[in-house]
Amino acid sequence: MKKIRITQVRSQIGRPLKQKRTITALGIKKLNNPIEVEATPQILGMVEKVRHLLKIEEI
């Protein structure tokens, strides 16, 4: 499978609880701290819901 690198670039302060929980479920702990995950349909769906807070790169 392909991998993607996800970096949170915008704060989750003031965002709905559902978006905050999605960020947490992706495994993102801090702002500007990249993580690498496999590009499964479930992960891509979560990324799409909070795309405005993230920077996504294919590896």
LINHU-V485664 format. One record per backbone hydrogen bond with DSSP energy under -0.5 kcal/mol. CO is the residue of the C=O (numbers start at 1). NH is the residue of the N-H. E is the energy in kcal/mol with one decimal. If there is no record, write none. Layout:
# LINHU-V485664
CO/NH/E
CO/NH/E
This chain:
# LINHU-V485664
2/39/-2.9
3/59/-2.3
4/6/-0.5
4/37/-2.4
5/57/-2.3
6/35/-2.2
7/9/-0.6
7/55/-2.7
8/32/-3.0
12/15/-1.8
16/19/-0.6
16/20/-1.8
17/21/-2.5
18/22/-1.6
19/23/-2.1
20/24/-2.0
21/25/-2.5
22/26/-1.6
23/27/-0.6
23/28/-1.7
24/27/-1.1
30/33/-1.1
32/34/-0.6
35/6/-2.7
37/4/-3.0
38/40/-1.9
40/44/-2.7
41/45/-1.8
42/46/-1.9
43/47/-2.6
44/48/-2.0
45/49/-1.3
46/50/-1.0
47/50/-0.5
48/51/-0.8
50/53/-2.1
50/54/-0.5
51/54/-1.0
53/9/-2.4
53/10/-1.7
55/7/-2.3
57/5/-3.3
